[in-house]
Amino acid sequence: MTARSSSSPRRNHQYPIDDHDLISKLPDELLQMVLSNLSTEEAVRTSVLSSRWVDVWKWRSYLVLDMNMVLDSTPKERLQQVSVQLARLMTKVINNHRGRLERCTIQHYKSQCKDGTLQSWIDSVTGLKHTKDLTLINYIPAIRHYKRANLLSLHPYTFSHHSLSSLSLCGFSLIGPDAFCKCKNLKTLNLINIVISQASVLSGVLAAFSSLEVIVLNVNFLTPRGVLKIENNNLKFLQLSYLNEIDRMEVYATCLDVLDIRCIKVKRDNFILVAPNIEVNKNSWLDNHSRNDCPHLYCNVSSFLAQNLLHPS
């Protein structure tokens, strides 16, 4: 029979199918729905079932390429070697995939940051696959603290492809905004367990994303103090959690509807918010007197904001 799919170009391959193999007689779109319930690894393995299944997985709309499960059970001295082997398999999956991607998640080891493999993956899934939602996670063994996250050094304009609308980074060190130049395409940015030299660098990174509507920040600064400034008139949702000891925090967002503050270290009077949709009463900030080393730590503000500030009477 000839297999066709509305989500992939018309294919003229004819596959010999056993009359008793009823599943393989289903059209491509139904087989792809079956594979959508499988992990990427399981979906790829279906290619060995028969010639009918060889190409079906290649048109799935998302890929999750995850080294973590293997590396978690790998002895420390073999992490480098095993990660290289896994990276080759991940590259093969990306190269064999056809069509475009809605989502792509890549969890890798530090080696891929250093040898150019990560850059190659990003170029492929954005430039060739037109990925809309990209998540990059740096594998950090339990024996290491995330503050020792690995340097993310990428080419300028790495994330500027017009199709990319959501970017999530986890477990990296960032040194500058070059990779984020001309990123007016991005609507959502998540920086989780990220290490940055100082607050001004993060301000520069955020300034490159003029069209952001959602920002989630969980960042540590190598150099404490400084001013973190967020100025974005398209911003609607801002979540700040565990930002360490900055002198001043300034947020200018005329369209901001949701402000979620989990835990930050900044003096009450040095938190400046200009957001007409949110009326912040500074008395809502709760001092945590149980920690003498953090006299200006304010916690649980998000619950107060949700109950009182987002819908003021």
BATIMAR-628210 format. One line per field, with one value per residue: residue number from 0; x, y, z of N, C-alpha, C in turn; residue in one letter. Coordinates in steps of 0.02 Angstrom, whole numbers. Each point is the difference from the previous one (the first is absolute). Layout:
resi c(NUM|...)
n_X c(X|...)
n_Y c(Y|...)
n_Z c(Z|...)
ca_X c(X|...)
ca_Y c(Y|...)
ca_Z c(Z|...)
c_X c(X|...)
c_Y c(Y|...)
c_Z c(Z|...)
resn c(A|...)
//
This chain:
resi c(0|1|2|3|4|5|6|7|8|9|10|11|12|13|14|15|16|17|18|19|20|21|22|23|24|25|26|27|28|29|30|31|32|33|34|35|36|37|38|39|40|41|42|43|44|45|46|47|48|49|50|51|52|53|54|55|56|57|58|59|60|61|62|63|64|65|66|67|68|69|70|71|72|73|74|75|76|77|78|79|80|81|82|83|84|85|86|87|88|89|90|91|92|93|94|95|96|97|98|99|100|101|102|103|104|105|106|107|108|109|110|111|112|113|114|115|116|117|118|119|120|121|122|123|124|125|126|127|128|129|130|131|132|133|134|135|136|137|138|139|140|141|142|143|144|145|146|147|148|149|150|151|152|153|154|155|156|157|158|159|160|161|162|163|164|165|166|167|168|169|170|171|172|173|174|175|176|177|178|179|180|181|182|183|184|185|186|187|188|189|190|191|192|193|194|195|196|197|198|199|200|201|202|203|204|205|206|207|208|209|210|211|212|213|214|215|216|217|218|219|220|221|222|223|224|225|226|227|228|229|230|231|232|233|234|235|236|237|238|239|240|241|242|243|244|245|246|247|248|249|250|251|252|253|254|255|256|257|258|259|260|261|262|263|264|265|266|267|268|269|270|271|272|273|274|275|276|277|278|279|280|281|282|283|284|285|286|287|288|289|290|291|292|293|294|295|296|297|298|299|300|301|302|303|304|305|306|307|308|309|310|311|312)
n_X c(42|-28|51|-51|20|-50|39|4|53|-33|-6|41|30|9|-34|36|-64|15|-41|38|40|-54|43|42|-63|8|-34|45|-53|-30|47|0|-65|9|45|-49|-22|49|52|44|32|-58|-14|63|-8|-57|52|15|-63|0|3|-61|37|41|-47|-43|48|25|-66|23|-44|26|58|12|58|0|57|-42|-48|38|10|-62|2|33|52|21|44|-61|-16|63|26|-42|13|61|-6|-29|48|37|-31|7|61|5|-30|36|54|-24|-12|-63|-7|-50|24|-49|26|53|14|56|12|53|61|45|16|-65|11|49|-28|-49|-10|-3|50|27|-16|18|54|4|-15|39|58|4|-10|21|37|-59|7|55|18|49|19|42|20|-21|52|-29|60|-30|16|-61|30|20|-58|-5|53|-51|47|-42|-11|17|-57|26|-33|23|-5|-33|12|57|-49|26|38|23|38|35|34|-3|60|-26|37|-46|-26|61|-8|-19|48|-38|-20|-23|20|41|-47|34|25|28|27|14|19|-4|64|-2|49|-46|-35|50|34|-34|9|63|1|-33|45|33|-41|-7|-12|41|-41|45|18|39|19|49|31|64|23|53|-18|-6|-59|-19|-18|-56|-1|-66|7|-65|-23|29|38|-25|51|14|43|12|52|17|-14|64|-10|-50|35|-21|-66|1|-66|4|-63|-19|16|42|-23|55|9|45|5|46|57|9|63|-42|28|-46|34|39|-61|13|-65|3|-58|-34|6|56|-39|64|-24|49|-55|-12|57|15|24|54|-24|-18|18|46|20|-67|21|15|-10|-34|-45|-25|33|15|-8|34|45|-2|-1|49|55|-10|-39|29|-22)
n_Y c(-60|55|20|35|62|28|-29|-40|14|1|-64|-20|-9|-60|-16|-56|-13|-34|-42|-33|45|1|5|-38|-21|23|55|38|40|-59|-23|61|-6|-61|22|44|-60|-5|-18|49|-26|-7|62|18|-36|31|35|-42|20|45|-11|-21|-19|-10|30|-40|-21|2|-10|-26|34|-48|21|-53|32|-54|28|35|-36|6|65|0|-51|52|-40|39|-50|-23|53|20|-61|-13|62|-13|-61|26|45|-52|-36|51|8|-66|3|54|-30|-54|44|-2|51|30|36|-20|-57|22|-55|31|-58|35|-19|20|-61|-3|32|-43|-54|45|-57|33|38|-57|-27|55|4|-65|0|54|-2|-66|-9|63|-24|-7|-57|32|-59|33|-61|31|-62|3|-42|-44|-22|34|59|22|28|-64|25|-32|29|40|-21|42|-14|60|24|-40|42|25|-65|19|-65|14|-23|-59|26|-60|30|-56|27|63|19|61|19|-4|54|-14|-58|52|19|53|-5|41|-60|3|-42|-56|19|-60|32|-65|12|63|-2|62|30|40|39|41|-57|-20|61|-9|-60|22|49|-56|-17|42|-60|-10|-52|-50|16|-53|27|-44|55|-21|51|-5|58|-4|25|62|24|-32|12|0|16|-15|34|-57|8|-63|-43|11|-50|19|-41|8|64|-10|31|31|54|-12|-2|9|5|8|-12|38|-60|4|-63|-39|13|-48|21|-47|29|63|19|46|57|5|51|-53|-20|17|9|5|-18|39|-61|15|2|13|-28|41|11|-17|35|-63|32|-34|10|-59|41|0|-49|0|57|-3|-59|5|-34|-49|43|-55|-31|49|-1|-65|8|46|-15|-62|-2|59|11)
n_Z c(0|-20|37|26|8|33|46|-55|-40|-57|19|-47|60|-24|56|-7|10|53|-31|43|-28|39|52|-35|-4|61|-16|-30|-11|-8|-41|-25|2|-25|-43|-4|16|-44|36|-10|52|31|-19|12|55|-11|-19|49|12|-48|-65|19|52|-51|-35|32|41|-60|3|58|36|39|26|39|-2|39|21|36|-28|-54|0|24|-42|-26|10|49|4|-11|37|-7|7|50|22|-20|25|54|-2|-18|46|43|-23|2|60|18|-25|30|48|-19|-40|31|50|39|27|32|36|18|30|14|-16|44|-19|-6|58|11|-27|11|34|57|-22|-21|59|32|-39|13|65|-3|-30|14|64|3|49|30|33|22|28|32|20|40|-14|62|8|40|-19|-49|23|-9|53|-7|-17|-57|-26|-13|-42|-28|-64|-23|21|46|39|-56|-9|-54|-7|30|40|20|50|19|47|13|52|-24|-21|6|-53|-46|-32|-24|33|36|-42|-13|62|-45|-23|53|23|10|60|9|52|4|63|-16|-19|24|-33|-26|40|-14|4|54|22|-22|29|53|-6|-15|50|-48|-26|51|9|5|62|5|59|-3|23|-5|36|-40|-25|66|13|-11|-58|12|-65|5|-63|2|-50|-19|54|6|1|64|0|63|0|63|-10|-4|56|-28|-18|-62|2|-66|3|-65|12|-50|-27|51|-3|-3|64|-10|63|-12|-15|18|-11|21|18|46|21|-14|14|-63|5|-66|25|-42|-26|34|53|7|54|14|34|-63|-1|7|53|-17|61|-25|-50|47|-41|-1|27|-65|26|-55|35|-37|-37|-35|58|28|-49|2|66|0|-36|-22|54|-2|61)
ca_X c(-42|37|-11|-4|-14|-13|52|64|-8|-25|54|-21|25|-48|27|-34|-28|-32|-72|-20|26|-52|23|41|-43|-28|35|55|-21|-21|61|36|-36|22|69|1|-4|64|58|37|39|-45|-26|53|8|-52|24|26|-55|-9|13|-56|9|66|-1|-56|21|38|-44|-30|5|44|54|31|64|17|56|0|-14|60|56|-12|24|67|54|27|57|-21|-50|22|-3|-69|-36|19|-36|-70|-6|-1|-67|-46|12|-31|-73|-16|12|-48|-68|-22|-52|10|-12|-34|40|60|35|66|36|66|56|42|43|-33|8|70|24|-40|-58|-61|-12|-24|-69|-44|-6|-41|-70|-32|6|-26|-63|-44|-28|-33|12|64|24|68|15|68|1|46|-4|-18|60|20|-51|-16|38|55|-29|48|-6|-37|31|-31|9|-49|-64|-17|-71|-37|-41|-67|-48|9|-39|9|66|13|68|6|64|56|29|-3|49|-19|-63|11|-41|-70|-11|-54|-48|-66|-48|-15|-55|8|69|9|70|-6|66|49|51|21|53|-28|-69|-2|2|-68|-40|15|-32|-72|-14|1|-64|-48|-68|-18|-62|8|69|9|70|30|69|50|52|66|18|-60|-15|-15|-70|-34|-52|-42|-42|-32|-71|-40|2|-63|11|68|13|67|11|68|50|45|30|12|-12|-61|-39|-45|-43|-43|-40|-67|-52|8|-61|16|67|7|65|7|49|56|37|8|-34|-69|-5|38|-39|-40|-46|-44|-45|-66|-49|15|11|39|8|64|-10|-11|64|7|68|13|44|32|66|37|46|-38|-49|-46|-30|-73|-25|-71|-36|-43|-67|-33|-15|-54|-62|-17|27|-20|-70|-9|-70)
ca_Y c(60|63|36|72|35|71|38|-9|1|-62|-47|-49|-66|-52|-46|-65|-8|-63|9|-9|58|51|66|30|22|66|56|30|45|-40|-30|53|10|-54|14|60|-22|-31|44|4|-61|-55|13|-16|-73|-30|-2|-67|-47|-20|56|46|43|32|73|30|42|58|57|21|73|19|-45|7|-35|5|-41|-5|-66|-42|28|-8|-65|-9|20|66|-2|-17|47|31|-49|-19|57|6|-52|20|59|-24|-26|57|34|-42|9|66|1|-43|27|38|49|52|-19|46|3|-41|4|-32|-4|-21|5|58|-10|27|73|17|-24|27|-42|34|52|-34|-22|59|23|-47|-1|65|19|-50|-29|56|-14|57|-1|-34|-5|-27|-16|-25|-51|14|-55|18|16|68|51|33|61|-16|-15|10|60|-5|46|-14|51|54|-11|-71|-10|53|-26|28|-49|-14|47|-15|-25|-17|-21|-24|-28|28|64|46|54|60|-5|-7|-52|21|59|-1|-52|30|-54|-37|22|-30|-14|-30|-9|-38|-21|32|40|57|37|55|19|41|-46|-25|56|3|-57|11|56|-25|-32|55|-23|-50|7|-41|-7|-38|6|-30|16|18|44|-12|63|27|71|22|17|-40|42|-32|51|-34|19|-57|-51|-12|-44|2|-39|9|-45|-11|46|12|63|55|64|34|-35|47|-32|48|-43|30|-50|-55|-21|-47|5|-56|6|-57|12|38|39|70|42|17|65|-3|-37|50|-30|45|-44|27|-52|-31|48|-35|29|-26|-35|-71|-35|-30|-12|-65|16|-60|-8|61|16|29|45|30|-54|5|-65|-13|58|-21|-15|63|32|-36|11|69|52|-9|20|47|21)
ca_Z c(0|0|63|-7|63|-8|36|-33|-72|-29|-14|-50|18|12|49|4|66|15|5|69|37|-9|22|-52|-55|17|-33|38|54|57|28|36|63|44|22|42|70|17|5|-63|-7|-17|-68|-48|-2|-42|-69|-16|-2|-70|-46|5|58|-1|-3|36|57|-24|-10|63|6|55|18|66|-2|71|23|73|27|-8|37|72|21|-28|46|-13|-45|-69|-23|-63|-54|-14|-27|-70|-36|-2|-43|-69|-12|-1|-64|-52|4|-27|-73|-34|6|-58|14|51|69|45|61|4|64|-4|63|-22|48|-12|-59|-60|2|-16|-65|-55|-16|20|-50|-60|12|0|-69|-38|21|-13|-70|-47|25|17|65|32|72|10|69|5|70|10|51|55|48|68|38|-16|13|-64|-9|-43|-66|-53|-41|-62|-47|-64|-51|0|-35|3|14|-35|-55|6|24|71|40|71|14|70|13|69|21|-37|16|-56|8|-37|-37|-72|-30|3|-42|-50|20|5|-11|61|43|66|18|66|19|62|25|-44|33|-41|34|40|-18|-61|-57|-9|-27|-71|-32|-2|-46|-68|-14|5|-10|51|38|60|24|62|18|60|-21|50|-25|28|33|32|-7|-68|-15|-51|-30|-50|-32|-56|-2|-23|52|35|57|25|61|26|56|24|-26|57|21|-46|33|-23|-51|-33|-50|-36|-44|-2|-12|47|35|54|31|48|33|45|53|-26|50|-19|50|-17|-35|-62|-50|-35|-48|-37|-36|17|14|64|54|51|65|24|63|-15|3|66|23|29|56|24|-31|15|-54|-55|32|-48|-39|2|-24|-5|-27|-55|25|15|-64|-33|35|13|-44|-69|-4|56|10)
c_X c(43|-17|0|-14|-11|54|68|-11|-24|60|-26|27|-58|31|-36|-22|-34|-75|-24|24|-47|24|40|-40|-30|38|52|-23|-22|60|40|-35|19|69|3|-4|63|54|35|40|-43|-28|52|8|-52|23|26|-56|-10|15|-55|12|64|-4|-53|23|32|-43|-34|16|45|52|22|62|34|56|-6|-9|60|57|-8|27|71|53|31|56|-19|-52|18|-9|-71|-39|16|-37|-74|-10|-2|-69|-51|7|-33|-76|-20|7|-52|-72|-17|-54|20|-19|-38|44|62|34|64|33|68|52|45|43|-31|1|68|21|-41|-61|-65|-18|-29|-72|-48|-11|-47|-73|-35|2|-32|-68|-50|-36|-30|18|62|20|68|17|70|0|53|-6|-14|60|23|-58|-13|36|61|-24|48|-16|-37|27|-24|13|-52|-62|-23|-75|-45|-46|-73|-52|4|-37|9|68|8|71|6|70|61|29|-1|49|-20|-61|8|-46|-73|-15|-56|-51|-70|-55|-24|-56|9|74|1|75|0|69|55|49|23|48|-28|-68|-4|2|-70|-45|10|-32|-75|-18|-2|-67|-56|-73|-23|-66|3|74|-1|75|16|75|44|53|67|24|-63|-4|-10|-74|-26|-59|-37|-48|-30|-75|-45|-8|-67|9|74|5|73|9|75|52|43|24|17|-18|-68|-33|-50|-39|-46|-39|-72|-56|4|-64|14|72|4|71|5|47|59|32|12|-37|-67|-4|38|-33|-48|-43|-44|-43|-71|-52|9|15|35|3|63|-6|-14|64|11|73|5|50|37|69|38|47|-35|-52|-50|-30|-76|-29|-76|-40|-50|-71|-38|-20|-60|-67|-22|19|-24|-73|-16|-73|-7)
c_Y c(62|38|74|31|73|42|-8|0|-68|-45|-55|-70|-49|-52|-66|-13|-68|11|-6|59|58|69|35|24|69|55|32|42|-38|-34|52|16|-54|15|61|-17|-34|53|1|-64|-59|8|-18|-75|-34|-6|-69|-52|-29|60|52|52|42|76|33|47|65|62|23|74|23|-53|15|-43|8|-49|-19|-71|-46|27|-7|-66|-15|21|66|0|-15|49|31|-47|-18|57|10|-51|18|59|-21|-26|56|38|-38|8|67|2|-42|26|42|49|49|-25|54|11|-44|12|-39|4|-33|7|58|-6|32|76|19|-19|23|-41|35|55|-31|-23|59|25|-45|5|67|17|-47|-27|52|-11|63|6|-42|3|-33|-8|-30|-49|16|-57|25|21|71|47|38|66|-11|-20|20|59|-13|54|-18|57|56|-19|-73|-11|48|-26|21|-49|-12|52|-11|-33|-11|-25|-19|-27|26|61|43|57|63|-13|-17|-52|20|62|-12|-55|28|-52|-32|33|-24|-16|-27|-10|-31|-25|25|41|55|42|55|21|39|-44|-28|55|6|-56|13|57|-23|-31|51|-23|-51|17|-38|-5|-37|-1|-35|1|14|43|-14|61|29|76|18|12|-45|39|-40|53|-30|15|-54|-53|-5|-42|2|-39|7|-46|-8|41|23|72|50|65|29|-42|48|-36|54|-41|22|-51|-58|-14|-44|10|-53|2|-56|16|37|40|70|41|24|64|1|-46|50|-35|53|-44|19|-52|-33|54|-36|41|-30|-34|-75|-41|-24|-12|-70|10|-62|-10|65|21|33|48|31|-53|2|-61|1|60|-22|-14|64|36|-33|16|73|50|-8|19|48|22|74)
c_Z c(0|64|-12|67|-13|32|-32|-75|-26|-18|-46|15|10|44|-3|72|6|10|72|44|-10|19|-55|-60|14|-37|46|59|62|34|39|66|51|28|46|74|24|9|-68|-12|-21|-71|-53|-8|-44|-72|-20|-6|-70|-44|4|55|-3|7|44|55|-23|-10|65|11|58|11|71|0|67|18|74|27|-4|44|75|26|-25|52|-21|-52|-73|-28|-68|-59|-19|-31|-74|-42|-7|-47|-74|-18|-6|-66|-57|0|-30|-76|-37|4|-61|20|55|69|37|62|-6|67|-6|69|-14|56|-21|-63|-62|-1|-29|-70|-59|-17|17|-50|-64|9|-3|-71|-41|19|-9|-75|-49|21|21|67|31|74|13|73|0|73|4|58|53|51|70|42|-12|15|-64|-10|-43|-70|-55|-44|-65|-48|-70|-49|7|-40|2|7|-38|-56|11|27|75|42|75|11|75|7|73|12|-37|34|-62|11|-36|-43|-74|-33|-5|-42|-50|14|9|-11|65|41|72|12|72|12|70|21|-46|42|-49|40|44|-28|-65|-63|-14|-27|-75|-39|-9|-48|-73|-20|6|-5|53|34|66|17|67|15|66|-12|60|-32|34|38|31|-8|-74|-9|-55|-25|-53|-26|-63|1|-28|55|37|63|20|64|19|60|14|-37|58|3|-55|36|-16|-55|-29|-54|-29|-52|1|-9|49|38|60|22|54|29|52|58|-31|57|-28|52|-27|-41|-66|-52|-32|-52|-30|-46|18|20|68|51|58|64|31|68|-11|3|72|17|30|56|26|-28|8|-56|-59|27|-48|-47|7|-34|-7|-25|-53|24|16|-64|-33|32|3|-54|-72|-10|58|4|-14)
resn c(M|T|A|R|S|S|S|S|P|R|R|N|H|Q|Y|P|I|D|D|H|D|L|I|S|K|L|P|D|E|L|L|Q|M|V|L|S|N|L|S|T|E|E|A|V|R|T|S|V|L|S|S|R|W|V|D|V|W|K|W|R|S|Y|L|V|L|D|M|N|M|V|L|D|S|T|P|K|E|R|L|Q|Q|V|S|V|Q|L|A|R|L|M|T|K|V|I|N|N|H|R|G|R|L|E|R|C|T|I|Q|H|Y|K|S|Q|C|K|D|G|T|L|Q|S|W|I|D|S|V|T|G|L|K|H|T|K|D|L|T|L|I|N|Y|I|P|A|I|R|H|Y|K|R|A|N|L|L|S|L|H|P|Y|T|F|S|H|H|S|L|S|S|L|S|L|C|G|F|S|L|I|G|P|D|A|F|C|K|C|K|N|L|K|T|L|N|L|I|N|I|V|I|S|Q|A|S|V|L|S|G|V|L|A|A|F|S|S|L|E|V|I|V|L|N|V|N|F|L|T|P|R|G|V|L|K|I|E|N|N|N|L|K|F|L|Q|L|S|Y|L|N|E|I|D|R|M|E|V|Y|A|T|C|L|D|V|L|D|I|R|C|I|K|V|K|R|D|N|F|I|L|V|A|P|N|I|E|V|N|K|N|S|W|L|D|N|H|S|R|N|D|C|P|H|L|Y|C|N|V|S|S|F|L|A|Q|N|L|L|H|P|S)
//
